[in-house]
Amino acid sequence: MNSTGYFSHPDCRKHEMGHGHPECPERLDAIEDWLLATGVKDALDCREAPVAPIADIELAHDRRMIAGLRGVSAQLVDDINAGGPPYAPIDPDTQMNVHTWQAALRASGAALAATDAVMAGEIENAFCAVRPPGHHACHDKAMGFCFFNNVAIAARYALERHGLKRVAVVDFDVHHGNGTEDILKADDRVLMVGFFQHPFYPHTGTDRPASNMLNLPVPAYTKGMDVRDLIETCWIPRLEFFKPEMIFISAGFDAHRDDDMAQMGLIEQDYAWITSRIKDVARRHAKGRIVSSLEGGYNLDALARSVEAHVRVLADL
């Protein structure tokens, strides 16, 4: 049995937001090509992501928001047929095309299917190579390249559908996971830990976070060893005390020193180290159960190498 699942779907490549947009389909191509070239993908249990049921998306999102996005998608088809533009703007950085709705359902479906497979003992852990990402999607609005909050949906799903009592969310994207915090704040069944560049988009995470949120804002140009120190002294004791029964990772790789969307200084070995520390906690308290889902990471080479480092640790390669 391959211990690590790899969940993706071709539909996730069809969502795109215009020429030159950093959150592009080529991100998934870069990851898959690199994992194939390095032989890592051969060691994974590769599965196609299903479509997430709307009832499960409603565990994290307001049904009016969900209906609104579906309506925008349907209207976009009508507008294009009438000669209109191929995109519908959600915010200044975020647009839908005719494939976005289906891609978002697949991205959330990957996290749900991974949760089911891990809970069933078919795999120990999983990585979801999906887009659009999710951690900026709030309870009642899409924003910041994100439509549905894949990790928050899966965390709630583990609690509500699988009956777990405690789950942790770890977010190492360079941006604060404001949407995940919005959805999961004050839910004492969840502990969320994260670091993020500050001040920086979305300019949240520092104003009296809820007691179940451990936010570590760090300045631009922070390097990996400083982040490791913070994780060791802040995250790990809190996670150990909480004893999560499952861990979900918002795996953004845009804190890499080569990623010019931000100004932090992590390298591949830092992502491997972070993953190994998360895995230590999971093996002590959660039977090794981890579901990781792709968030940011926009330098294609750095993204591919960082995902490889992350997945190698998950898969014990």
Long-range contacts (C-beta under 8 A, 24 or more apart in sequence): 1-45, 1-122, 1-123, 2-43, 2-44, 2-45, 2-123, 2-315, 3-123, 3-124, 3-125, 3-315, 3-316, 4-43, 4-44, 4-45, 4-123, 4-124, 4-125, 4-126, 4-127, 4-311, 4-314, 4-315, 5-44, 5-45, 5-46, 5-47, 5-114, 5-117, 5-118, 5-122, 5-123, 5-125, 5-126, 5-127, 6-35, 6-41, 6-44, 6-45, 6-46, 6-47, 6-126, 6-127, 6-129, 6-311, 7-47, 7-48, 7-49, 7-110, 7-111, 7-113, 7-114, 7-126, 7-127, 7-128, 7-129, 7-130, 8-32, 8-46, 8-48, 8-49, 8-110, 8-128, 8-129, 8-130, 9-48, 9-49, 9-106, 9-109, 9-110, 9-130, 11-99, 11-102, 11-103, 11-106, 12-49, 12-103, 12-106, 12-107, 12-129, 12-130, 12-131, 12-132, 13-103, 13-131, 14-97, 14-99, 14-102, 14-103, 15-96, 15-97, 15-99, 15-100, 15-102, 15-103, 15-104, 15-131, 15-132, 16-97, 16-99, 17-87, 17-94, 17-95, 17-97, 17-145, 18-87, 18-95, 21-95, 22-261, 22-298, 23-131, 23-132, 23-133, 23-145, 23-296, 23-298, 25-131, 26-300, 27-131, 27-294, 27-297, 27-298, 27-300, 27-303, 28-129, 28-130, 28-131, 30-300, 30-301, 30-303, 30-304, 31-129, 31-294, 31-303, 31-304, 31-307, 32-129, 33-304, 34-304, 34-305, 34-307, 34-308, 35-304, 35-307, 35-308, 35-311, 38-308, 40-308, 40-311, 40-312, 40-315, 40-317, 43-315, 43-317, 44-127, 44-311, 44-315, 45-122, 45-123, 47-113, 47-117, 49-106, 49-107, 49-109, 49-110, 49-113, 49-128, 49-130, 50-106, 50-109, 50-110, 50-112, 50-113, 51-102, 51-105, 51-106, 51-109, 52-105, 52-106, 52-108, 52-109, 52-112, 52-148, 52-153, 56-108, 56-112, 56-153, 56-157, 56-161, 57-105, 57-108, 57-148, 57-153, 59-153, 59-156, 59-157, 59-160, 60-139, 60-148, 60-149, 60-152, 60-153, 60-156, 60-183, 61-137, 61-139, 61-140, 61-148, 61-149, 61-153, 61-183, 62-139, 62-140, 64-140, 65-139, 65-140, 65-141, 65-142, 66-148, 69-96, 69-101, 69-104, 69-142, 69-147, 70-101, 72-96, 73-98, 73-100, 73-101, 90-142, 90-143, 90-147, 91-142, 91-143, 91-144, 93-144, 93-145, 94-142, 94-143, 94-144, 94-145, 94-146, 94-147, 96-147, 100-132, 100-147, 103-131, 103-132, 104-132, 104-147, 104-148, 105-148, 106-130, 107-131, 107-132, 107-133, 107-134, 107-148, 107-150, 107-293, 108-134, 108-148, 108-150, 108-153, 108-154, 110-150, 110-293, 111-150, 111-151, 111-153, 111-154, 111-157, 111-248, 111-291, 111-293, 112-153, 112-154, 112-157, 114-154, 114-291, 114-293, 115-154, 115-157, 115-158, 115-162, 115-246, 115-291, 118-246, 118-289, 118-290, 118-291, 119-158, 119-162, 119-246, 119-289, 124-287, 124-288, 124-289, 124-290, 125-279, 125-282, 125-288, 125-289, 125-290, 125-291, 125-292, 125-314, 126-290, 126-291, 126-292, 126-314, 127-251, 127-292, 127-293, 127-294, 127-307, 127-310, 127-311, 127-314, 128-291, 128-292, 128-293, 128-294, 129-294, 129-307, 130-293, 130-294, 131-294, 133-252, 133-293, 133-294, 133-295, 133-296, 134-179, 134-180, 134-250, 134-293, 134-295, 135-171, 135-173, 135-175, 135-177, 135-178, 135-179, 135-180, 135-250, 135-252, 135-295, 136-175, 136-177, 136-178, 136-179, 136-202, 137-179, 138-178, 138-179, 138-182, 138-183, 139-179, 139-182, 139-183, 143-179, 143-202, 144-175, 144-178, 144-179, 144-201, 144-202, 145-296, 146-179, 149-179, 149-180, 149-183, 150-293, 151-177, 151-180, 151-248, 151-249, 151-250, 151-291, 151-293, 152-179, 152-180, 152-183, 152-184, 154-248, 154-291, 154-293, 155-184, 155-190, 155-248, 156-183, 156-184, 158-245, 158-246, 158-248, 159-189, 159-190, 164-189, 164-245, 164-246, 165-189, 165-245, 166-190, 166-191, 166-242, 166-243, 166-244, 166-245, 167-191, 167-244, 167-245, 167-246, 167-247, 167-248, 168-192, 168-193, 168-239, 168-242, 168-244, 168-246, 168-247, 168-248, 168-281, 169-193, 169-194, 169-247, 169-248, 169-249, 169-250, 170-194, 170-235, 170-247, 170-248, 170-249, 170-250, 170-278, 171-196, 171-249, 171-250, 171-252, 171-295, 172-249, 172-250, 172-251, 172-252, 172-255, 172-271, 172-274, 173-250, 173-251, 173-252, 173-253, 173-254, 173-255, 173-295, 173-296, 174-200, 174-252, 174-254, 174-255, 174-259, 174-261, 174-262, 174-264, 174-296, 175-200, 175-201, 175-202, 175-252, 175-254, 175-262, 175-296, 176-200, 176-202, 176-204, 176-205, 176-215, 176-217, 177-250, 177-295, 178-202, 178-204, 178-205, 180-250, 181-205, 181-209, 181-210, 181-213, 181-215, 184-212, 185-209, 185-210, 185-212, 185-213, 186-210, 186-211, 186-212, 187-212, 188-212, 191-238, 191-239, 191-242, 191-244, 193-234, 193-235, 193-238, 193-239, 194-250, 195-227, 195-230, 195-231, 197-222, 197-255, 197-262, 197-263, 197-264, 200-262, 214-238, 218-264, 220-262, 220-263, 220-264, 221-263, 221-264, 221-265, 222-264, 222-265, 223-257, 223-264, 223-265, 223-266, 224-265, 224-266, 224-267, 224-269, 224-270, 224-273, 227-255, 227-264, 227-266, 227-270, 227-274, 228-270, 228-273, 228-274, 231-274, 231-277, 232-277, 235-277, 236-277, 236-281, 239-281, 240-281, 240-284, 240-285, 243-285, 244-281, 244-282, 244-285, 244-286, 245-285, 245-286, 245-287, 245-289, 246-282, 246-286, 246-289, 246-290, 246-291, 247-278, 247-281, 247-282, 247-286, 247-289, 247-290, 247-291, 248-290, 248-291, 248-292, 248-293, 249-275, 249-278, 249-290, 249-291, 249-292, 249-293, 250-293, 250-295, 251-292, 251-293, 251-294, 251-295, 251-307, 251-310, 252-294, 252-295, 252-296, 252-297, 253-296, 253-297, 253-302, 253-303, 253-306, 253-307, 253-310, 254-295, 254-296, 254-297, 254-298, 256-297, 256-299, 256-302, 256-303, 256-306, 257-302, 258-299, 258-301, 258-302, 259-297, 259-298, 259-299, 259-302, 259-303, 260-298, 260-299, 261-296, 261-298, 261-299, 268-302, 268-305, 268-306, 268-308, 268-309, 269-309, 271-306, 271-309, 271-310, 272-309, 272-310, 272-312, 272-313, 275-309, 275-310, 275-313, 275-314, 276-313, 279-313, 279-314, 290-314
